[in-house]
Amino acid sequence: MKKIAVVTGYRGFLGVNFTQRLLDLGWQVYGIDKKTYVANETLSFLLNANIGNFFREIEEDICDIKWLPECDVIFNFAAESDVDVGNHNSKQFVKSNIEGVRNLLDIINNRLVIRADKPLFFQISTDEVYGDIKDKNLSYDESAELNPSNPYSVTKASADLLIKSWARTYGLEYIIARPSNNYGPFQYPEKLIPLSCKRLARGKKIKLHNKGTPVRTWTHVDDTVEGILTLFEKAERNKIYNISSEYEQTNYETVRKLINAHFLGIVKRDVPNLEEHLDLSFERPGQDIRYAISCEPLKKLGWTPKKEFDKEILKLVKHFKEYWRW
């Protein structure tokens, strides 16, 4: 039986990689996106390839949409996600990340189920809902208390709680996935890796918050996509699952490797005068020191990360040099 999915935010970084994977697997996909400034413009392969029976595009804001097609699952990737933007103006984050989710849940409960079976609601959340954890020997599992520390993570945590309440009150079936930092192709250049590549290409310094000391876990988008698919196929419903490679390093180390890859084509030997390419003067308000999550429940389902950061960063720097969006 053919699987049918709605993918919201399908033109975003995670959304486009996930949508392509579903199509490769023969799914029928309805892609919903309001096409903001981060919307990926490399999707002609979705719209122009011989997939007319498999893909339909709906240009709509999840806050305003009034109809959803019959489907097996709704994968909700749609969200405002840039922490710095949210710190300066959180209004759109509250609207998209909370009100947008509420609207989708209302449609499921009040309209979609009248003539169809209630679909699984698969929410793409974030590890940032747990807040930071400074002890390098500890990490958060799925039972950890929510302790978000910026407007972005607060809105994502709020959406998670809203979904859980819908399950109890209305019988919604859900999965909430909380991935760690993702990297890979087609990421908009406001995130650390593509933005750093862009600035190097323009001969400018890379701006690092808090002298690059914050620690982040990096999971390749392909591994995250496979993690989401594993959860859909095998995971217990009405549960929360972390997705993480558990490979962590400071932002300084991440950018050091990126600079070496850009100029030398290797990561293990430093360019001369490395810090001439860095601007370490900026302090982010409320900066989280370290994000770290474990994902034993997902691993028990047979998932394991396959991508190695030091190898993938070389490919990624090359990708951003060749396929650049200014």
C-alpha positions as CSV (number, residue, x, y, z in Angstrom):
1,M,0.0,0.0,0.0
2,K,1.4,3.4,-1.0
3,K,2.2,5.7,1.9
4,I,1.0,9.2,1.8
5,A,2.6,12.0,3.8
6,V,2.1,15.7,4.3
7,V,5.5,17.5,4.9
8,T,5.2,21.0,6.2
9,G,8.2,23.3,5.8
10,Y,9.4,21.1,3.0
11,R,11.5,23.8,1.4
12,G,13.6,24.2,4.5
13,F,16.9,22.5,5.1
14,L,15.7,19.4,6.9
15,G,12.4,19.4,4.9
16,V,14.0,19.3,1.5
17,N,16.4,16.5,2.4
18,F,13.6,14.5,4.0
19,T,11.1,15.1,1.1
20,Q,13.7,13.9,-1.4
21,R,14.2,10.7,0.7
22,L,10.4,10.0,0.8
23,L,10.1,10.4,-2.9
24,D,13.1,8.1,-3.5
25,L,11.2,5.5,-1.4
26,G,8.1,5.9,-3.5
27,W,5.9,7.8,-1.1
28,Q,3.2,10.2,-2.3
29,V,4.0,13.6,-0.8
30,Y,2.1,16.8,-0.3
31,G,4.6,19.6,0.4
32,I,3.4,22.6,2.3
33,D,5.5,25.7,2.5
34,K,4.9,29.5,2.7
35,K,8.2,30.2,1.0
36,T,10.0,32.5,3.4
37,Y,13.5,33.8,2.9
38,V,15.0,30.5,3.9
39,A,12.9,28.5,1.4
40,N,15.2,26.4,-0.7
41,E,15.2,27.2,-4.4
42,T,16.9,24.0,-5.6
43,L,13.7,22.0,-5.8
44,S,13.1,21.9,-9.5
45,F,14.0,18.2,-9.3
46,L,10.8,17.7,-7.2
47,L,8.5,19.7,-9.5
48,N,9.9,18.9,-12.9
49,A,11.0,15.3,-12.6
50,N,8.8,12.4,-13.6
51,I,7.0,12.3,-10.3
52,G,3.7,13.8,-11.2
53,N,1.8,11.0,-9.3
54,F,3.9,11.3,-6.2
55,F,4.4,15.0,-5.3
56,R,2.0,18.0,-4.9
57,E,3.0,21.4,-3.7
58,I,0.8,23.6,-1.6
59,E,2.0,27.2,-1.0
60,E,0.4,28.1,2.3
61,D,1.3,29.2,5.9
62,I,0.5,26.5,8.4
63,C,-1.0,29.3,10.6
64,D,-3.6,30.1,7.9
65,I,-4.2,26.8,6.0
66,K,-7.7,25.5,6.4
67,W,-7.5,22.1,4.7
68,L,-5.1,19.1,4.7
69,P,-5.3,16.2,2.3
70,E,-6.0,12.7,3.5
71,C,-2.7,11.1,4.6
72,D,-1.0,8.5,6.8
73,V,1.3,11.0,8.6
74,I,2.0,14.7,8.9
75,F,5.7,15.5,9.3
76,N,5.8,19.0,10.7
77,F,9.2,20.6,9.9
78,A,7.7,24.2,9.5
79,A,9.2,26.5,12.1
80,E,11.1,29.7,12.7
81,S,14.5,28.5,13.9
82,D,17.2,31.2,13.9
83,V,18.1,31.9,17.6
84,D,19.5,35.4,16.9
85,V,16.4,36.5,15.0
86,G,14.2,35.1,17.7
87,N,16.1,37.0,20.4
88,H,15.5,40.3,18.6
89,N,11.8,39.7,17.7
90,S,10.0,36.6,18.9
91,K,6.5,37.5,17.6
92,Q,6.8,35.5,14.4
93,F,8.3,32.6,16.4
94,V,5.3,32.4,18.7
95,K,3.0,32.6,15.7
96,S,4.6,29.9,13.5
97,N,6.0,27.5,16.1
98,I,2.9,27.5,18.5
99,E,-0.1,28.9,16.6
100,G,0.9,27.1,13.5
101,V,1.0,23.7,15.3
102,R,-2.3,24.5,17.0
103,N,-3.9,25.2,13.7
104,L,-2.7,21.9,12.2
105,L,-3.9,20.0,15.3
106,D,-7.3,21.7,15.0
107,I,-7.6,20.7,11.3
108,I,-6.8,17.1,12.2
109,N,-9.3,17.0,15.0
110,N,-12.2,19.0,13.5
111,R,-12.0,18.5,9.7
112,L,-9.7,15.8,8.4
113,V,-11.1,13.0,10.5
114,I,-14.7,13.5,9.4
115,R,-14.0,11.5,6.2
116,A,-10.6,10.0,6.8
117,D,-8.6,8.2,9.5
118,K,-6.7,10.4,11.9
119,P,-3.1,10.6,10.8
120,L,0.0,10.3,12.9
121,F,1.3,13.8,13.8
122,F,5.1,13.7,13.7
123,Q,6.6,16.9,15.3
124,I,10.2,17.9,14.5
125,S,11.3,19.5,17.7
126,T,14.9,20.4,18.9
127,D,17.4,19.4,21.6
128,E,17.3,23.0,22.7
129,V,14.1,22.5,24.7
130,Y,16.2,20.9,27.4
131,G,18.5,23.9,27.8
132,D,22.2,23.6,28.2
133,I,24.2,21.2,30.3
134,K,27.6,22.2,31.5
135,D,29.0,19.0,32.9
136,K,30.8,17.4,30.0
137,N,30.2,13.9,31.5
138,L,26.4,14.3,31.4
139,S,23.7,14.5,28.7
140,Y,19.9,14.7,28.6
141,D,17.7,11.8,27.8
142,E,14.1,12.0,26.8
143,S,12.9,12.1,30.4
144,A,14.8,15.3,31.2
145,E,12.9,18.4,32.4
146,L,12.2,21.1,29.8
147,N,14.3,24.1,30.5
148,P,14.5,26.3,27.3
149,S,16.5,29.4,27.5
150,N,15.7,31.5,24.5
151,P,12.5,32.5,22.6
152,Y,13.1,29.9,19.8
153,S,13.4,26.9,22.2
154,V,10.6,28.2,24.4
155,T,8.2,28.1,21.4
156,K,9.3,24.6,20.4
157,A,8.9,23.3,24.0
158,S,5.4,24.9,24.0
159,A,4.4,23.1,20.8
160,D,5.6,19.8,22.3
161,L,3.4,20.3,25.3
162,L,0.5,21.3,23.2
163,I,0.8,18.1,21.2
164,K,0.9,16.0,24.3
165,S,-2.2,17.7,25.6
166,W,-4.0,17.0,22.3
167,A,-3.2,13.3,22.7
168,R,-4.7,13.2,26.1
169,T,-7.8,15.3,25.3
170,Y,-8.6,14.3,21.7
171,G,-6.8,11.0,21.2
172,L,-4.1,12.4,18.9
173,E,-1.4,9.9,17.9
174,Y,2.0,11.5,17.8
175,I,5.8,11.2,17.8
176,I,8.0,14.0,18.8
177,A,11.6,13.9,17.6
178,R,14.3,16.1,19.1
179,P,17.3,16.2,16.8
180,S,20.7,17.8,17.8
181,N,22.4,20.4,15.6
182,N,22.2,19.3,12.0
183,Y,24.6,20.0,9.1
184,G,24.6,19.1,5.4
185,P,23.7,20.4,1.9
186,F,21.1,23.0,1.2
187,Q,21.2,24.7,4.6
188,Y,20.5,28.5,4.5
189,P,23.5,30.7,5.2
190,E,22.4,32.0,8.6
191,K,23.5,28.8,10.4
192,L,27.1,28.4,11.5
193,I,28.6,26.2,8.7
194,P,27.1,27.7,5.6
195,L,27.4,31.2,6.9
196,S,31.1,30.6,7.7
197,C,31.6,29.3,4.1
198,K,29.9,32.3,2.7
199,R,32.0,34.8,4.7
200,L,35.3,33.0,3.7
201,A,34.2,33.1,0.1
202,R,33.8,36.9,0.4
203,G,37.1,37.4,2.1
204,K,35.4,38.3,5.4
205,K,36.0,37.1,9.0
206,I,33.8,34.5,10.6
207,K,31.9,35.9,13.6
208,L,31.9,33.5,16.5
209,H,29.7,34.0,19.6
210,N,31.5,33.9,23.0
211,K,34.9,33.2,21.4
212,G,33.7,29.9,20.0
213,T,33.6,28.2,23.4
214,P,29.9,26.9,23.2
215,V,29.8,23.1,22.6
216,R,27.4,21.6,20.0
217,T,26.6,18.1,18.9
218,W,26.7,17.7,15.1
219,T,24.4,15.2,13.3
220,H,24.5,14.9,9.5
221,V,21.1,15.6,7.9
222,D,21.1,12.2,6.2
223,D,21.5,10.5,9.6
224,T,18.6,12.6,11.0
225,V,16.4,11.7,8.0
226,E,17.0,8.0,8.6
227,G,16.3,8.5,12.3
228,I,13.0,10.0,11.5
229,L,12.1,7.2,9.1
230,T,13.1,4.6,11.7
231,L,10.9,6.2,14.2
232,F,7.9,6.3,11.8
233,E,8.3,2.6,11.0
234,K,9.3,1.2,14.4
235,A,8.7,3.5,17.3
236,E,6.0,3.4,19.9
237,R,3.5,6.1,19.4
238,N,2.9,9.0,21.8
239,K,6.5,9.0,22.8
240,I,9.5,11.5,22.6
241,Y,12.7,10.4,20.9
242,N,16.1,12.2,20.7
243,I,18.2,12.0,17.6
244,S,21.9,12.6,18.0
245,S,25.3,11.4,16.6
246,E,26.7,12.3,20.1
247,Y,29.7,13.8,18.3
248,E,30.4,17.1,20.0
249,Q,33.0,19.8,19.8
250,T,33.3,23.5,20.4
251,N,32.2,26.0,17.8
252,Y,35.8,27.1,17.6
253,E,36.9,23.6,16.7
254,T,34.1,23.3,14.1
255,V,35.1,26.5,12.4
256,R,38.8,25.6,12.6
257,K,38.2,22.5,10.6
258,L,36.0,24.4,8.2
259,I,38.7,27.0,7.5
260,N,41.3,24.3,7.0
261,A,39.0,22.5,4.6
262,H,38.3,25.8,2.7
263,F,42.0,26.7,2.2
264,L,43.9,23.5,2.4
265,G,41.4,20.7,1.6
266,I,42.2,18.9,4.9
267,V,41.0,19.3,8.5
268,K,44.0,18.1,10.5
269,R,46.5,20.8,9.6
270,D,45.9,24.4,10.4
271,V,46.3,27.3,8.0
272,P,48.9,29.9,9.1
273,N,47.4,32.7,11.3
274,L,44.1,30.9,11.7
275,E,42.6,33.6,13.9
276,E,43.0,36.2,11.2
277,H,39.9,34.7,9.7
278,L,37.9,35.0,13.0
279,D,36.0,37.8,14.7
280,L,35.7,36.8,18.4
281,S,34.2,40.1,19.6
282,F,30.5,39.2,19.8
283,E,28.7,37.9,22.9
284,R,25.2,36.4,22.4
285,P,22.7,37.2,25.1
286,G,21.8,34.1,27.2
287,Q,24.2,32.0,25.2
288,D,23.8,28.3,26.0
289,I,27.2,26.7,26.9
290,R,26.7,23.1,25.8
291,Y,23.9,21.0,24.3
292,A,24.2,17.3,24.7
293,I,21.5,14.6,24.4
294,S,21.6,10.8,24.3
295,C,19.3,8.7,22.1
296,E,19.3,5.1,23.4
297,P,15.6,4.4,22.6
298,L,16.3,5.2,18.9
299,K,19.4,3.1,18.9
300,K,17.5,0.2,20.3
301,L,15.3,0.4,17.1
302,G,18.4,-0.3,15.0
303,W,19.4,3.2,14.1
304,T,23.0,4.3,14.2
305,P,24.7,7.4,12.7
306,K,26.9,6.7,9.7
307,K,28.4,10.0,8.8
308,E,31.7,11.2,10.2
309,F,32.1,14.9,10.7
310,D,35.7,15.3,9.6
311,K,35.0,13.5,6.3
312,E,31.7,15.2,5.6
313,I,32.9,18.8,6.3
314,L,35.3,18.4,3.4
315,K,32.4,17.5,1.1
316,L,30.2,20.2,2.5
317,V,32.8,23.0,2.0
318,K,33.1,21.9,-1.6
319,H,29.3,21.8,-1.9
320,F,28.9,25.4,-0.7
321,K,31.6,26.6,-3.0
322,E,29.9,25.1,-6.0
323,Y,26.2,25.6,-5.2
324,W,26.0,28.9,-3.6
325,R,22.9,31.0,-2.8
326,W,23.9,34.6,-2.0
